Amino acid sequence: MDSLSRIPVEVRQVILELIPNLRDLQAAILASRSLYLAYDTSRRLIRQRVFRFQILRDYLPANNEAAIFTRAHRQIETLEKKNSKNDDGIILRETLWPLLISTICRSEERKRLLEILVKWSLDYAKAYRASSSSREDEARYIEAQVMQLFFSSESSRTTTTRNFYAHEGRRVIVSWVRTTMTSAVQHQHYEYAAVLYGQICDGWGNNIICHQTMAGLLTVPQSLCSIIDGHSFVAKRFLGTIISKSWSLFWRSRSTSRHAGDMLCYHCLDGAKSLLAATGLAHVGTEETLSSIEKIWNEMSPRSPAASFWADLVVESHHRIQETNRLGGVLKVWNRLREVIPSDPTQIETIDLDWARKLILELRKLEKRGKTQEVQSLEFHASVLALLSPGSPSYYAFARNLADSYVRNGDVKSALTLRQQIWQDLQPTSRIYVSWARELAVLYRRNGREEEAMQLTTGMKETGRGGNVNIAV
C-alpha cells in the first residue's frame, strides 16, 4: 500500500505545489498513485503554481523581464506541441498573464515587452478558441486587454514608448491587428471583427498608430478578402464596413499630417492602392473608393509629379472596379489636362503627350476588337498634333506617326496631305529633311504620282545631302 495515501489529500496537494518544475511534477505523479489522485483533483491550480515558481524563482524587477516571459512562452509552446489535446496552453498562460500586463504598465522599457505581449495574446486567444468548449468570450477579453494597452493615453507614455509607437511598434501592432482579424473572420465572427476594426480606426485620436503606419494597417482589408466567402451577404456587408472605416481612417490621418500643395505622400498612395485592391476583390464600396481617389487627384495640379502617380491610380481604379478597359480613366485624365492651361508650354510636349499616347493606344485596342467609340484614334491623333508647337521634335515625331497610321488604315490620301503640309515648312538644314523627302516620295508613288516622286528624289540627289538622323517617338 502507498504510504502517502494516509496523508490528507490537501497536504499531498501542497507537497505537489512545492515541486520546483513541471518535469519533476510529472515524475512524482507517475511514481505515486496517491500523489496522482491528489493531482487529478486540483490539476489546474497545481500546474499553475509549479509553473509560476519554475519561471519566476529567479525573477526580480531589476532582471531582464522580457527574457523571463520569452522563456515562459517557449516552454508553453513546447508543451503544446507535445500534447495538443490538453489545455496546458490556457492553464499556464493564465498564471503569468496578469503579471505580464502589470509589468508592461509600469515598465520604462516597453518595446520588447509589447512584442512579447502580442505573441502571448495571439496564442492565448487561439488556445481559448481551440479548446473543446470554444471559450470565445475569454478570447475576446484577452484581445480587449491588448487593445486597452494599445490605446493607453498619450500623457502616460514615456519617450521610449512614443518612439516605439512611432517606429518599431508599427510592424508589431499591424501584425496583431491582421492576425486577430483573420482569426475572427475564419470563425465567421463578422460582427465582432467589424467592431474590433472600427475600434482600431476610431482610436486614431490616441495616436496608437502614426501616419506612416496607416499604409500597413490598410492592407488588412485586402488580406481578409482572400479568406472570405465573397458570395455571402453577411461577408460582403462586413467587407463594405471595414473598407468604409478604412477610408475614414485614411482621411483623418491625412488631415493630421502635413500635405502641402502637390506633395507626394507614399504612405497615402500605398494606402489607397491597398484599398483599391480590396474594393476590386470584394466588389463593395466601389463608389467611395473611386470618389476618394479622384478627390485626392483633383486637389493637385494635374501636371505635378505627385498628380502623375495619382492619375495612374485613377486609371487603375476605373479598370479594376468597373471591370472595363482603361479608356474611361485615361480619358478622364486627358480631359482634366485640357481644362488647365500649363504655365510652361513645353509641358504639353512631355506630360500631355504621354497621356495622349496612352489614350491613342486604348482607342486602337477597342477599334481592333470592332468596338465603336465616340472618339476615333486617328481623329484624336490629329487633334493632339494641333496642340503641339510646329517645328519641335515632338511635333515632327507625332506627325510622322500620324501619317504612318493613316497608311496602315488605307488612307494614303490623308497621309500624303499631312506629309506635304509638313514638307512645305521644312528647311534643307533640318535633320529630318532627307528622311521626310524619302517618305513623301514613297507616298507619291503609292498615289500614282510618279513624276512628282522623281522630281523629289532628283532634287534630293542634286543637293548632295547624305544620311540623316530620325527622331524616335
C-alpha positions in Angstrom: 0.0 0.0 0.0 1.2 3.5 -0.8 2.3 5.2 2.4 1.4 8.6 1.1 -2.3 7.5 0.9 -2.5 8.1 4.7 -1.7 11.8 4.3 -4.7 14.0 3.8 -5.3 14.9 0.1 -4.9 18.6 0.9 -1.4 18.1 2.3 -0.5 16.0 -0.8 -1.6 18.8 -3.0 0.6 21.3 -1.1 3.5 18.9 -1.5 2.9 18.8 -5.2 2.7 22.6 -5.4 6.2 22.9 -3.8 7.8 20.8 -6.6 10.2 23.2 -8.4 9.3 22.4 -12.1 6.8 20.6 -14.3 9.2 17.8 -15.2 9.7 16.8 -11.6 5.9 17.1 -11.1 5.3 14.7 -13.9 7.8 12.2 -12.4 6.2 12.5 -9.0 2.6 11.7 -10.1 3.8 8.8 -12.2 5.7 7.4 -9.3 2.9 7.5 -6.7 -0.8 6.7 -7.2 -1.7 8.7 -4.1 0.1 11.8 -5.5 -1.6 11.3 -8.8 -5.1 11.2 -7.2 -4.3 14.4 -5.3 -3.0 16.0 -8.5 -6.1 14.9 -10.5 -8.5 16.7 -8.1 -6.7 20.0 -8.5 -4.7 19.8 -11.7 -5.1 23.4 -12.9 -4.0 25.0 -9.6 -1.1 22.7 -9.1 0.3 23.1 -12.6 -0.1 26.9 -12.4 1.7 27.2 -9.1 4.6 24.9 -10.1 5.0 26.6 -13.5 4.9 30.1 -11.9 7.6 29.1 -9.4 9.6 27.4 -12.2 9.6 30.6 -14.2 9.8 33.3 -11.5 12.2 31.7 -9.0 14.9 34.0 -10.3 12.6 36.9 -11.0 13.5 40.3 -9.7 12.2 43.6 -11.1 15.8 44.6 -12.0 16.3 41.4 -14.1 15.6 41.2 -17.8 11.8 40.9 -17.6 11.5 40.3 -21.4 13.8 37.3 -21.2 11.7 35.7 -18.5 8.4 36.0 -20.4 10.1 34.9 -23.6 11.4 31.7 -21.8 8.0 31.0 -20.4 6.4 31.4 -23.9 8.8 28.9 -25.4 8.2 26.4 -22.7 4.4 26.6 -23.1 4.8 26.2 -26.9 6.9 23.1 -26.3 4.3 21.6 -24.0 1.5 22.3 -26.5 3.4 20.6 -29.3 3.9 17.5 -27.2 0.2 17.2 -26.3 -2.1 19.4 -28.3 -5.2 17.9 -26.8 -4.8 19.1 -23.2 -5.3 22.7 -22.1 -1.8 23.5 -20.9 -1.7 26.5 -23.2 -4.6 28.1 -21.3 -3.7 26.9 -17.8 0.0 28.0 -17.9 -0.7 31.4 -19.6 -3.4 32.2 -17.1 -1.0 32.2 -14.2 1.5 34.7 -15.9 -0.8 36.8 -18.0 -1.7 39.3 -15.2 2.0 39.7 -14.3 2.8 40.4 -17.9 0.1 43.1 -18.1 1.2 44.8 -14.9 4.9 44.6 -15.9 4.2 46.3 -19.2 2.2 49.1 -17.5 4.9 50.0 -15.1 8.0 49.3 -17.2 10.0 52.1 -18.8 11.2 49.7 -21.5 8.0 48.6 -23.1 9.3 47.9 -26.6 10.4 44.3 -26.2 7.6 43.6 -23.7 5.0 44.8 -26.1 6.4 42.5 -28.8 6.1 39.6 -26.3 2.6 40.7 -25.3 1.5 40.4 -29.0 2.8 36.9 -29.2 1.3 35.9 -25.9 -2.1 37.4 -26.7 -2.4 35.8 -30.1 -1.5 32.3 -28.8 -3.6 32.8 -25.7 -6.7 33.8 -27.6 -6.0 31.0 -30.1 -5.9 28.4 -27.3 -9.2 29.6 -25.9 -10.9 29.3 -29.3 -9.3 25.9 -29.9 -10.4 24.5 -26.6 -13.2 21.8 -26.5 -15.7 24.3 -25.2 -14.7 27.1 -27.6 -14.3 29.8 -25.0 -14.9 32.7 -27.3 -15.7 35.2 -24.6 -12.4 34.7 -22.8 -10.5 35.1 -26.1 -12.3 38.4 -26.7 -11.4 39.5 -23.2 -7.7 38.9 -23.9 -8.0 40.9 -27.1 -9.8 43.7 -25.3 -6.9 44.0 -22.7 -4.4 44.3 -25.5 -6.5 46.9 -27.2 -6.6 48.9 -23.9 -2.8 48.8 -23.7 -2.6 50.0 -27.3 -5.0 52.8 -26.6 -3.2 54.0 -23.4 -3.4 57.8 -23.2 -0.6 59.8 -24.8 0.2 61.5 -21.5 1.0 58.2 -19.8 3.6 57.2 -22.3 7.3 57.7 -21.8 9.6 59.0 -24.5 10.7 55.4 -25.3 7.1 54.3 -25.7 6.3 57.2 -28.0 9.3 56.3 -30.2 8.1 52.6 -30.2 4.6 53.5 -31.4 6.1 55.9 -34.0 8.6 53.5 -35.4 9.3 49.9 -34.2 5.7 49.4 -33.0 4.2 49.9 -36.4 5.0 46.4 -37.6 4.0 44.8 -34.2 0.6 46.5 -34.0 -0.3 45.9 -37.6 0.7 42.3 -37.3 -1.5 41.8 -34.3 -4.5 43.5 -36.0 -4.1 41.4 -39.1 -3.8 38.1 -37.2 -6.7 38.9 -34.8 -9.0 40.0 -37.6 -8.1 36.9 -39.6 -8.9 34.6 -36.7 -12.3 36.3 -36.2 -13.1 36.0 -39.9 -12.1 32.4 -40.1 -14.6 31.7 -37.3 -17.1 33.8 -39.2 -17.5 36.2 -36.3 -18.0 39.1 -38.8 -19.9 41.4 -36.4 -17.1 41.1 -33.8 -14.4 41.6 -36.4 -16.2 44.8 -37.7 -16.4 46.2 -34.2 -12.8 45.4 -33.5 -11.6 47.0 -36.7 -13.8 50.0 -36.0 -12.2 50.5 -32.6 -8.7 50.4 -34.1 -9.7 53.0 -36.7 -11.6 55.2 -34.2 -8.7 55.0 -31.8 -6.6 57.1 -34.1 -7.1 60.1 -31.9 -5.0 58.4 -29.2 -2.0 58.2 -31.6 -2.0 54.5 -31.4 -0.5 54.5 -34.9 1.4 57.2 -36.7 0.7 58.3 -40.3 3.5 56.1 -41.6 1.7 53.0 -40.1 -1.5 53.8 -41.9 -0.5 52.2 -45.2 0.4 48.9 -43.4 -2.9 48.9 -41.5 -4.9 49.5 -44.7 -3.6 46.2 -46.1 -5.7 44.3 -43.7 -9.0 44.5 -45.7 -7.1 43.3 -48.8 -5.7 40.3 -46.9 -9.1 39.4 -45.5 -10.6 39.3 -49.0 -8.7 36.1 -49.8 -10.2 34.1 -46.9 -13.8 35.3 -47.0 -16.6 33.8 -49.0 -17.4 36.7 -51.2 -20.8 35.4 -52.2 -22.1 35.6 -48.6 -24.3 38.6 -47.9 -23.0 38.9 -44.4 -19.4 38.7 -45.6 -20.0 41.4 -48.2 -21.6 43.7 -45.7 -18.6 43.1 -43.3 -16.1 43.9 -46.1 -18.1 47.0 -47.0 -18.0 48.2 -43.4 -14.2 47.8 -42.9 -13.4 49.4 -46.3 -15.6 52.4 -45.3 -13.9 52.5 -41.9 -10.5 52.4 -43.7 -11.3 55.4 -45.8 -12.5 57.3 -42.8 -9.2 56.5 -41.1 -7.3 57.5 -44.3 -8.9 60.9 -44.4 -8.4 61.5 -40.6 -4.8 60.5 -40.9 -4.2 62.7 -44.0 -5.8 65.7 -42.3 -3.5 65.4 -39.3 -0.4 65.2 -41.4 1.0 68.0 -43.5 0.4 67.5 -47.2 1.3 70.9 -48.5 0.3 71.6 -52.1 1.3 68.9 -54.5 3.5 67.0 -52.1 3.7 63.3 -52.9 3.0 61.1 -49.8 3.8 57.5 -50.5 2.0 56.4 -47.3 -1.3 57.8 -48.7 -0.5 56.4 -52.1 0.2 52.9 -50.8 -2.8 53.0 -48.5 -5.1 54.0 -51.4 -3.6 51.2 -53.6 -4.4 48.6 -50.9 -8.0 49.8 -50.5 -8.4 49.8 -54.3 -7.2 46.2 -54.4 -9.6 45.3 -51.6 -12.5 47.0 -53.3 -11.8 45.2 -56.5 -11.7 41.8 -54.8 -14.7 42.4 -52.6 -16.9 44.2 -55.2 -18.2 46.5 -52.4 -17.5 50.1 -51.6 -16.8 51.0 -55.2 -18.3 54.5 -55.2 -16.4 55.5 -52.1 -13.1 54.2 -53.4 -13.5 55.8 -56.8 -14.6 59.2 -55.4 -11.8 59.2 -52.7 -9.0 58.5 -55.2 -10.3 61.1 -57.6 -10.8 63.6 -54.8 -7.1 63.5 -53.9 -6.1 63.7 -57.5 -8.4 66.7 -58.2 -6.7 68.5 -55.2 -3.4 68.5 -57.1 -2.1 70.5 -60.0 -2.7 68.0 -62.9 0.8 68.2 -64.2 2.7 67.9 -60.9 4.8 64.9 -60.3 2.5 63.8 -57.4 -0.5 64.1 -59.7 1.0 61.7 -62.2 1.1 58.9 -59.6 -2.5 59.5 -58.6 -3.6 59.8 -62.2 -2.3 56.3 -62.8 -4.3 55.2 -59.8 -7.4 56.9 -61.2 -7.0 54.8 -64.4 -6.4 51.7 -62.5 -9.5 52.3 -60.3 -11.7 52.6 -63.4 -10.2 49.4 -64.8 -10.3 47.2 -61.7 -13.5 48.4 -60.0 -15.7 48.9 -63.1 -14.1 45.9 -64.8 -13.8 47.7 -68.1 -11.0 48.9 -70.3 -8.7 51.7 -69.2 -10.2 54.2 -71.7 -12.5 55.8 -69.2 -9.8 56.6 -66.7 -7.3 57.8 -69.4 -9.9 60.0 -71.0 -10.8 61.5 -67.6 -7.1 62.4 -67.1 -6.8 63.8 -70.6 -9.9 66.0 -70.2 -8.6 67.5 -66.9 -5.3 68.3 -68.6 -7.2 70.2 -71.2 -9.1 72.2 -68.6 -5.9 73.6 -67.1 -3.6 75.6 -69.3 0.0 74.8 -68.4 2.3 77.7 -67.3 5.1 76.2 -69.3 4.1 75.3 -72.9 6.8 72.6 -73.0 4.7 70.6 -70.5 2.3 69.8 -73.3 5.1 68.0 -75.2 6.1 66.0 -72.2 3.2 65.3 -69.7 0.2 65.8 -72.0 1.8 64.0 -74.9 2.5 61.0 -72.8 -1.2 60.7 -71.8 -2.2 61.3 -75.5 -0.2 58.2 -76.5 -1.9 56.2 -73.8 -5.3 57.3 -75.0 -4.5 56.5 -78.6 -3.3 53.1 -77.6 -6.6 52.4 -75.7 -8.6 53.6 -78.7 -6.7 51.4 -81.1 -7.3 48.4 -78.8 -11.0 48.9 -79.0 -11.0 49.5 -82.7 -9.2 46.2 -83.3 -12.0 44.5 -81.4 -14.6 46.1 -83.6 -16.0 48.4 -80.8 -17.0 51.8 -81.9 -16.3 54.9 -79.8 -17.3 58.5 -79.9 -13.7 59.4 -80.4 -11.7 57.6 -83.1 -7.9 57.2 -82.7 -7.0 59.0 -86.0 -9.2 61.9 -85.3 -7.8 62.2 -81.7 -4.3 61.8 -83.0 -4.8 64.7 -85.4 -6.3 66.9 -82.7 -3.3 66.3 -80.5 -0.9 67.3 -83.3 -2.7 70.6 -83.5 -1.8 71.3 -79.9 2.0 70.9 -80.4 4.4 73.6 -81.4 5.3 73.4 -85.1 8.9 72.8 -85.7 9.6 71.0 -82.4 11.0 67.4 -82.4 7.8 66.1 -80.7 5.7 67.8 -83.4 7.6 66.1 -86.2 7.6 62.7 -84.5 3.9 62.8 -83.7 3.2 63.9 -87.3 5.2 61.0 -88.7 3.3 58.6 -86.5 0.0 60.0 -87.6 1.0 59.7 -91.3 2.0 56.1 -90.8 -1.3 55.4 -89.0 -3.2 56.8 -92.0 -1.3 54.5 -94.3 -2.0 51.4 -92.1 -5.7 52.3 -92.2 -5.6 52.6 -96.0 -6.0 56.3 -96.1 -3.0 57.2 -98.3 -4.5 60.5 -99.4 -4.6 61.9 -95.8 -1.1 60.6 -95.2 0.1 62.4 -98.3 -1.7 65.6 -97.4 -0.1 65.6 -93.9 3.4 64.8 -95.3 3.1 67.6 -97.9 2.0 70.1 -95.2 5.0 69.3 -93.0 7.4 69.3 -96.0 6.5 72.8 -97.0 7.7 74.2 -93.7 10.9 72.1 -93.5 14.3 73.8 -94.1 17.0 71.9 -96.0 19.2 72.2 -92.9 16.6 70.2 -90.9 17.8 66.8 -89.5 14.7 65.1 -90.8 14.7 66.8 -94.3 16.1 63.8 -96.2 14.0 61.1 -94.4 10.9 63.1 -94.8 11.5 63.6 -98.6 12.0 59.8 -99.0 8.8 59.0 -97.2 6.9 61.7 -99.2 8.3 60.2 -102.5 7.0 56.7 -101.4 3.5 58.2 -100.9 3.6 60.0 -104.3 4.3 56.6 -105.9 1.6 54.8 -104.0 -0.8 57.5 -105.1 0.2 57.2 -108.8 2.2 60.5 -108.9 5.4 59.1 -110.2 6.6 62.3 -111.8 6.4 64.2 -108.5 8.2 61.4 -106.8 11.0 61.5 -109.4 11.3 65.3 -109.1 11.6 65.0 -105.3 14.2 62.2 -105.5 16.2 64.0 -108.2 16.2 67.2 -106.2 17.5 65.4 -103.1 20.4 64.0 -105.1 21.3 67.4 -106.5 21.5 68.8 -103.0 24.3 66.3 -102.3 23.0 65.7 -98.8 24.0 62.4 -97.1 22.1 60.5 -94.4 20.0 61.9 -91.7 19.0 61.3 -88.1 15.5 60.1 -87.5 13.6 61.3 -84.4 12.1 58.5 -82.4 8.7 58.9 -80.7 
